[in-house]
């Protein structure tokens, strides 16, 4: 019964169990779910069972292993879990066992390898663990296909492989095998495909691999292989694919004229430590279409014989130490590559050519799509001949020493999507012919010497997603229609001399995630329409001449993560709405003229004083190193609060009248007088130690002329240390006046001055410490409460102190 490739869903109906004579049940590629039913064991004549590509869950029922006639069992591409049933070893007629792409765990039961009829075993992409059975191929088995890739198997690979003499495909990649690769694998003379990549062998490639005369595919990437590549490996004429990427292989590429390699199509040894030159004999691999030797230590000129690989499609020689012929000083091998009429990819980045790009670059295959030649010490100008590469999609020439202007012939590259020319010595105006390149998506020309005006027609290139012309000599205003690039994701025009103001139309960059206009001469106000950039993650307008206030609408830019408005002429307050920017992780508003309170909620909880430096009139929390803000007037919105205020005002009036009456009648006030003691003098280092280096954790508050720190003397006595800000105008006079007034004061409602510290560049007064905190805290903090009687008492005491200060 073949019910595959339908849209059946739900659980399997138990009624199927009545089909006792069924031999084939194929349910592949449906939407069936639930558990694999145990009643499948009732099919005593069943030979082929496939539940592959469904949504079955749960464990594999052991009962299914009672169907002794079963020859093929496939449960791949489901969500089965649990362990493999040991009872599978009872299926002595089984030839194919495939349970790929599930969530099976535990070890591989050794009994599976006792099924003498078994030819195909595949447990690809599960979570099987443990080591492989040491006797898995003893006695000899008929296994031809064994795929255990993408599991968590470990330990050493058993050396009993030579008993599996019929094995044609062995895949153990993406596991956790260690140790050496068994030499005995070289005895599997029927082997055609060998996959051992992504393991932790730290071993060499066995010389015995050279005995695998039928080998077609060899993949051992990311396996910590060391040593050299055996020269005899390339004597295997059947080889189609050799992939040895990302190992620690060293030595030369062992190719010689005697090795013909007529069938080799793919050779990739990227990311090793191979050195020397590329052998000219590589041209013997006449069917080679993919060659990747990037990220090695090859050196010398690149062999012209590469041009004899007429079927070559992909050539990557990047990140090596290749040079030019000393007598030519240009990339002469490019001329030889013009014979490779199918070439699509050319990678030669990160080398040491010290030469120029030849005109023959324009004669490369019309199939060429991608050229990577960045950071390769390229000299001279960009050849006009690039314009003949009509199918070019990507061109990367960044980080070289290229001079001159961008050729006008680039206008012909109508399919070009990405152009990277940054960090060169290019000059002249920004290319107007970019405006005619309708497929451009990425343009990066930063860190050059491009000057003049940005072409307004760039606003018509609606395909643009990235435009980066930073660190150049541009000196115009930003064209108005540039803001109409509704698909632009990143715009970077920083570090130029651009002028003008930011228009309301900038909100049209609806897709933008990054906008950097810093280090220019942009002036005017920041438009409120900037809030229309709802997808913006990074915004930098630093080092310009922008004035006015920060728009409240910035608080609506909820995706913002990075904001830099430093070094401008901004004024006004920091909008409280910005506390809603929950993703904001960096802000810099330093070196402006901002005033008012620094918000303390939302992301501002994580910011430091570094974000708000050099703003003369900011106030806020002590950690921002700014003065505390003056308390706000009490809220009078309810009748109860109105009455409280009236009572307080009446209380003050009564206290003042009472004091005046008492003074008029020469009635002595209840003042605690003490004989005047000699003020103590403290050294700078005593106060430094007492305040723990003026640590911010000991900073109860700041004022107009100084900061007050809590200190602990050697005897444990706590004091309050007021450090004066001498850089502020009037601070010296304030210190002198305070000393003069306070040195003779003795009143129970005035803080006692214990001593002082004065030297060059430092002045401080030491007071008796008040452990109950400030009056402001008790009056306005949500965590403290004073009733009306307590408030009246405080007002009377303050009045007494004021009277004493004024009248003695």
FIFI-783511 format. One line per 10 residues: their letters; for each residue x, y, z of C-alpha. Coordinates in steps of 0.2 Angstrom, whole numbers. Example, Ala and Ser with C-alpha at 12.3 -4.5 7.8 and 13.67 -1.06 7.14 Angstrom:
// residues 2
as> 62 -22 39  68 -5 36
END
This chain:
// residues 808
xxxxxxxxxx> 0 0 0  8 16 -6  0 32 2  15 43 1  14 61 -5  -4 65 1  -10 77 14  -15 64 27  -15 70 45  -19 65 62
xxxxxxxxxx> -15 48 70  -14 31 61  -31 22 62  -30 6 71  -41 -1 58  -26 -3 47  -20 -18 58  -33 -29 50  -23 -29 34  -14 -44 40
xxxxxxxxxx> -7 -49 23  1 -32 19  19 -32 13  22 -14 9  16 1 19  23 18 13  17 34 22  31 45 17  28 64 15  12 67 24
xxxxxxxxxx> 6 76 40  3 61 51  6 64 70  5 55 86  15 40 91  22 26 80  8 13 85  13 -4 93  0 -13 83  11 -12 67
xxxxxxxxxx> 18 -29 74  2 -37 68  9 -36 50  18 -52 50  21 -52 31  27 -34 30  43 -31 21  44 -12 18  39 1 31  41 20 29
xxxxxxxxxx> 34 33 40  47 46 34  44 65 33  29 66 45  27 72 62  27 57 73  33 59 91  38 48 106  49 33 106  51 19 93
xxxxxxxxxx> 40 4 100  50 -12 103  35 -22 96  39 -16 79  55 -27 80  44 -42 80  40 -41 61  54 -53 57  50 -51 38  54 -33 38
xxxxxxxxxx> 68 -29 25  67 -10 25  63 2 39  63 21 37  57 33 51  67 48 45  62 66 47  51 65 62  52 70 80  55 53 88
xxxxxxxxxx> 65 53 104  72 41 117  84 27 113  86 15 99  77 -2 104  90 -16 107  76 -27 99  81 -20 82  94 -33 82  80 -46 80
xxxxxxxxxx> 76 -40 62  87 -53 54  80 -50 37  83 -31 37  93 -24 23  90 -5 26  88 4 42  86 23 41  81 34 56  88 51 50
xxxxxxxxxx> 84 68 57  76 64 74  80 66 92  86 49 96  98 48 111  109 35 120  122 23 112  121 13 96  116 -5 101  129 -17 96
xxxxxxxxxx> 116 -30 91  112 -19 76  128 -24 68  124 -43 71  111 -42 57  121 -51 43  109 -45 30  110 -27 34  118 -16 20  112 2 24
xxxxxxxxxx> 113 10 41  109 29 43  106 38 59  111 55 52  107 70 63  101 63 80  109 65 97  117 48 99  131 47 110  144 35 117
xxxxxxxxxx> 158 26 108  155 14 93  155 -5 97  173 -12 95  167 -27 86  155 -18 74  163 -26 59  167 -43 67  164 -55 60  163 -48 42
xxxxxxxxxx> 147 -39 37  138 -34 21  137 -16 26  139 -5 11  132 12 18  135 18 36  130 36 40  132 41 58  136 60 55  129 74 65
xxxxxxxxxx> 128 66 82  137 66 99  147 50 96  164 50 104  180 40 109  191 33 96  186 25 80  187 6 81  201 -2 70  190 -17 65
xxxxxxxxxx> 185 -8 49  194 -20 37  180 -33 41  167 -22 33  176 -25 16  160 -21 6  159 -3 13  156 10 0  151 25 10  157 29 27
xxxxxxxxxx> 152 45 36  157 50 54  158 69 52  151 81 65  154 71 80  166 71 95  179 57 89  196 59 96  213 51 94  220 44 77
xxxxxxxxxx> 211 40 61  213 21 60  226 15 47  214 0 44  202 12 34  214 11 20  210 -8 18  192 -3 13  196 -5 -5  178 -4 -10
xxxxxxxxxx> 176 13 -2  170 27 -13  165 41 -1  173 45 16  167 59 27  177 62 44  176 81 46  171 91 61  179 80 74  194 82 86
xxxxxxxxxx> 206 69 80  223 79 81  230 66 69  239 65 52  231 58 36  236 40 36  247 35 21  236 20 19  222 31 12  232 30 -4
xxxxxxxxxx> 226 12 -6  208 17 -8  209 16 -27  190 18 -29  189 34 -18  179 48 -26  175 59 -12  186 63 3  180 76 16  190 79 32
xxxxxxxxxx> 187 97 36  188 105 54  196 89 61  212 96 69  223 87 56  241 90 57  256 85 46  257 86 28  246 79 14  252 62 8
xxxxxxxxxx> 259 64 -10  252 48 -15  234 53 -11  234 62 -28  238 46 -37  220 40 -34  214 44 -52  196 41 -47  196 56 -35  182 69 -39
xxxxxxxxxx> 182 79 -23  195 83 -10  190 94 5  203 97 19  197 114 25  201 122 42  214 110 49  233 113 54  240 104 38  257 111 33
xxxxxxxxxx> 270 108 19  268 110 1  253 106 -10  260 89 -16  256 89 -35  268 83 -48  268 81 -67  266 62 -65  249 64 -57  236 67 -70
xxxxxxxxxx> 220 68 -59  209 67 -74  193 67 -64  196 79 -50  183 93 -50  184 100 -32  200 104 -22  198 114 -6  212 116 7  207 133 14
xxxxxxxxxx> 212 138 31  228 128 34  247 132 35  252 126 18  266 135 10  277 137 -5  271 140 -23  256 133 -32  263 119 -43  262 122 -61
xxxxxxxxxx> 256 104 -63  239 109 -56  234 111 -74  234 92 -75  218 92 -66  209 97 -82  191 95 -75  194 106 -60  180 118 -58  182 123 -39
xxxxxxxxxx> 199 128 -32  200 135 -14  217 138 -6  213 153 4  220 157 21  236 148 20  254 153 18  257 152 -1  269 164 -8  278 169 -24
xxxxxxxxxx> 269 174 -40  253 165 -45  256 152 -58  250 156 -76  246 138 -78  230 141 -68  224 148 -85  224 130 -92  210 125 -80  198 129 -94
xxxxxxxxxx> 182 123 -84  187 133 -68  172 142 -61  178 146 -43  195 152 -39  200 158 -21  218 162 -17  214 176 -4  223 178 13  240 172 7
xxxxxxxxxx> 257 180 3  257 180 -16  267 193 -25  269 200 -42  283 195 -54  297 208 -49  300 212 -67  282 216 -72  274 223 -56  257 219 -61
xxxxxxxxxx> 245 204 -59  250 195 -74  241 179 -69  225 188 -73  229 188 -92  231 169 -91  214 167 -83  205 175 -98  206 157 -105  194 152 -91
xxxxxxxxxx> 178 155 -100  167 149 -86  175 159 -71  162 166 -60  171 169 -43  189 177 -41  196 179 -24  213 187 -22  211 198 -7  223 200 7
xxxxxxxxxx> 239 196 -2  256 206 -5  255 209 -24  263 227 -24  257 229 -42  244 236 -53  228 228 -60  231 224 -79  220 230 -93  217 211 -96
xxxxxxxxxx> 205 211 -82  192 217 -94  195 201 -104  189 189 -90  174 178 -93  158 187 -96  152 175 -83  162 183 -69  151 189 -55  162 192 -40
xxxxxxxxxx> 179 199 -38  187 201 -21  204 210 -22  204 220 -5  219 223 5  231 216 -7  244 231 -9  237 236 -26  244 251 -34  239 263 -49
xxxxxxxxxx> 222 268 -55  207 257 -58  207 251 -76  193 257 -87  192 239 -93  182 234 -78  167 241 -88  167 226 -100  162 214 -86  144 216 -89
xxxxxxxxxx> 138 202 -77  148 208 -62  138 208 -46  151 212 -33  168 221 -34  178 223 -18  194 234 -19  195 242 -2  211 244 8  223 246 -6
xxxxxxxxxx> 233 261 -13  222 264 -28  223 282 -35  213 293 -48  195 293 -50  181 280 -52  181 276 -71  166 282 -81  165 265 -89  157 258 -72
xxxxxxxxxx> 141 265 -80  141 249 -90  140 238 -75  121 238 -74  120 222 -64  133 228 -51  125 227 -33  140 229 -22  155 241 -24  168 243 -10
xxxxxxxxxx> 181 256 -14  184 262 4  201 266 12  211 270 -4  218 286 -12  204 289 -24  201 308 -28  189 319 -39  171 322 -37  158 308 -32
xxxxxxxxxx> 154 298 -48  139 305 -56  138 289 -67  133 279 -51  116 287 -54  113 276 -70  118 260 -61  100 254 -57  105 238 -47  117 246 -35
xxxxxxxxxx> 113 241 -17  130 244 -7  141 258 -11  156 261 1  169 274 -3  174 280 14  192 285 19  197 292 2  200 310 -5  184 312 -14
xxxxxxxxxx> 179 330 -14  165 342 -20  146 340 -20  136 324 -17  127 321 -34  108 325 -31  104 311 -44  109 298 -31  92 300 -24  85 292 -39
xxxxxxxxxx> 95 276 -36  80 268 -27  89 251 -26  102 258 -13  103 250 4  120 256 10  128 272 6  145 276 15  155 290 9  163 295 26
xxxxxxxxxx> 180 302 29  182 312 13  182 330 8  164 333 3  159 351 5  141 353 -1  124 352 8  115 335 8  104 334 -8  86 335 -3
xxxxxxxxxx> 81 320 -13  94 309 -5  81 308 9  69 300 -3  79 283 -3  65 274 6  74 257 6  91 264 12  97 255 28  113 263 32
xxxxxxxxxx> 119 281 28  136 287 33  142 304 28  153 307 43  169 316 44  167 328 29  163 346 28  145 345 24  134 360 28  116 366 28
xxxxxxxxxx> 102 360 40  93 344 43  76 345 34  59 338 39  60 326 24  73 315 33  59 306 40  57 298 23  71 286 27  58 274 33
xxxxxxxxxx> 69 258 32  85 266 39  94 257 54  110 268 55  112 286 51  129 294 54  132 313 50  144 317 63  160 328 61  152 340 48
xxxxxxxxxx> 147 358 48  128 354 49  118 368 58  100 373 62  88 364 73  86 345 74  69 342 66  55 334 76  51 323 61  66 313 65
xxxxxxxxxx> 55 302 76  48 295 59  64 285 58  56 271 68  68 257 63  83 267 67  96 258 79  111 270 78  110 289 76  125 300 77
xxxxxxxxxx> 125 319 74  140 323 85  153 337 81  141 348 71  133 365 75  116 359 78  106 370 90  89 371 99  82 358 110  82 339 108
xxxxxxxxxx> 65 336 101  53 327 113  48 316 98  65 307 100  56 297 114  46 289 101  61 281 92  59 265 102  71 254 92  86 266 96
xxxxxxxxxx> 101 258 104  115 271 100  113 290 101  127 303 100  123 321 100  139 327 108  149 343 103  134 353 97  125 369 103  110 360 110
xxxxxxxxxx> 100 369 124  85 366 134  81 350 144  84 332 141  66 325 136  59 314 150  51 304 136  68 297 132  66 285 147  54 275 136
xxxxxxxxxx> 69 270 125  71 253 133  84 247 120  96 262 122  113 256 128  124 271 123  120 289 124  132 304 123  125 322 126  142 329 132
xxxxxxxxxx> 148 347 127  132 355 124  122 369 133  109 357 141  100 361 157  88 354 169  87 337 177  95 322 169  81 308 168  84 294 179
xxxxxxxxxx> 72 280 173  73 268 159  90 266 151  97 281 161  99 270 176  114 262 167  122 278 161  137 287 169  143 305 170  153 302 154
xxxxxxxxxx> 137 304 144  133 321 151  150 330 153  152 349 150  134 354 151  134 369 162  116 369 169  112 350 171  107 343 188  102 326 194
xxxxxxxxxx> 108 311 203  125 312 212  132 298 200  131 310 186  143 322 195  131 336 193  122 347 207  106 340 214  91 347 207  80 360 217
xxxxxxxxxx> 65 351 224  49 354 214  34 363 221  22 352 230  7 345 220  -9 354 224  -21 344 214  -32 337 229  -41 346 243  -31 336 256
xxxxxxxxxx> -15 343 250  -21 360 249  -26 360 267  -9 353 272  -1 367 263  -12 380 272  -8 372 289  10 373 285  9 391 280  -1 396 296
xxxxxxxxxx> 12 386 306  26 396 299  17 412 302  14 408 320  32 403 323  39 419 315  26 430 325  31 421 341  49 424 338  47 442 334
xxxxxxxxxx> 37 444 350  50 436 361  64 446 354  54 462 356  52 458 374  70 452 377  64 434 381  79 423 380  77 409 367  80 391 371
xxxxxxxxxx> 97 390 364  110 377 369  126 387 372  143 379 373  161 387 376  170 390 360  183 376 356  198 377 345  195 371 327  205 356 322
xxxxxxxxxx> 215 356 307  215 340 295  228 335 282  223 331 264  228 313 267  218 311 282  202 317 273  207 306 258  208 291 269  192 295 278
xxxxxxxxxx> 181 297 262  189 281 254  197 292 241  182 303 239  172 288 233  155 291 225  147 279 237  151 291 251  143 306 242  127 311 250
xxxxxxxxxx> 125 327 240  132 341 230  129 360 230  133 375 220  151 377 227  155 360 232  151 342 236  148 334 253  156 317 257  153 305 272
xxxxxxxxxx> 170 301 281  175 290 295  190 295 306  203 283 313  193 282 330  177 278 321  169 295 322  159 299 307  161 317 299  154 326 284
xxxxxxxxxx> 168 333 273  163 348 261  175 349 247  174 366 238  175 367 219  189 379 217  187 380 198  170 389 199  170 408 201  166 414 218
xxxxxxxxxx> 171 398 227  186 405 236  175 419 243  162 407 248  175 397 258  182 412 266  164 418 271  159 401 277  174 400 288  171 418 295
xxxxxxxxxx> 153 415 299  154 397 306  170 398 316  161 407 331  143 400 329  136 388 342  118 384 341  109 367 343  100 370 326  116 373 317
xxxxxxxxxx> 128 360 311  145 360 321  161 364 312  174 352 318  189 358 307  196 362 290  209 358 277  217 371 266  232 369 254  236 374 236
xxxxxxxxxx> 222 369 225  211 361 239  199 368 252  187 358 263  177 360 279  174 346 291  157 346 300  148 335 313  139 321 303  120 321 303
xxxxxxxxxx> 116 302 302  97 305 299  100 312 282  95 329 274  79 338 277  76 337 258  75 318 259  62 319 274  51 331 265  51 325 247
xxxxxxxxxx> 56 306 247  43 293 245  51 282 258  50 295 273  35 303 281  33 318 293  16 322 301  10 340 304  17 341 322  34 335 316
xxxxxxxxxx> 34 348 302  29 362 313  43 357 325  56 358 311  50 375 305  51 382 323  69 375 324  74 382 307  66 399 312  76 399 328
xxxxxxxx> 92 396 318  88 410 306  84 422 320  101 417 328  110 420 312  102 437 309  102 444 326  114 434 336
END
